[in-house]
Amino acid sequence: MACPKKKTSNAKRDQRRATWVRKADLQAARALSLGKSVLTGRAKGFVYPTDAPEEDEA
């Protein structure tokens, strides 16, 4: 049977949690930056649909 492992120290737990929060903050900042660039029309690496009328090739 599986036996319980050693307890993770509080410092290790806090370090892991801080890394997770830091990654989340970085992703939020990147998303906000991308959103701002899309709204200003300066986005070059992001493709999104526009409201321009499509021309029929008929």
C-alpha positions as CSV (number, residue, x, y, z in Angstrom):
1,M,0.0,0.0,0.0
2,A,1.0,3.6,-0.5
3,C,2.5,5.3,2.5
4,P,2.2,9.0,3.4
5,K,5.1,11.1,2.2
6,K,7.0,13.7,4.2
7,K,5.2,16.9,4.8
8,T,6.0,19.8,2.5
9,S,7.5,22.7,4.3
10,N,5.6,26.0,4.5
11,A,8.4,27.8,2.7
12,K,8.3,25.3,-0.2
13,R,4.5,25.6,-0.3
14,D,4.7,29.4,-0.3
15,Q,7.3,29.4,-3.0
16,R,5.2,27.3,-5.2
17,R,2.2,29.5,-4.6
18,A,4.2,32.7,-5.3
19,T,5.4,31.2,-8.6
20,W,1.8,30.4,-9.6
21,V,0.6,33.9,-8.7
22,R,3.5,35.5,-10.6
23,K,2.7,33.5,-13.7
24,A,-1.0,34.6,-13.5
25,D,0.0,38.2,-13.1
26,L,2.3,38.0,-16.2
27,Q,-0.4,36.4,-18.3
28,A,-3.0,39.1,-17.2
29,A,-0.5,41.8,-18.1
30,R,0.1,40.2,-21.5
31,A,-3.7,39.9,-22.2
32,L,-4.3,43.5,-21.2
33,S,-1.5,44.7,-23.5
34,L,-2.9,42.6,-26.4
35,G,-6.4,43.9,-25.8
36,K,-5.1,47.5,-25.8
37,S,-3.2,47.0,-29.1
38,V,-6.2,45.4,-30.7
39,L,-8.4,48.3,-29.7
40,T,-6.0,50.8,-31.1
41,G,-5.5,48.8,-34.3
42,R,-1.8,48.3,-33.8
43,A,-1.9,44.5,-33.3
44,K,0.3,42.7,-35.7
45,G,0.5,39.2,-34.3
46,F,-3.2,38.7,-33.6
47,V,-5.8,37.8,-36.2
48,Y,-9.4,38.7,-35.4
49,P,-12.6,39.1,-37.5
50,T,-13.5,42.6,-38.7
51,D,-16.9,44.0,-39.5
52,A,-15.9,44.9,-43.1
53,P,-18.5,43.7,-45.6
54,E,-17.4,40.6,-47.6
55,E,-17.5,40.8,-51.4
56,D,-19.2,37.9,-53.2
57,E,-17.2,36.3,-56.0
58,A,-20.4,35.3,-58.0
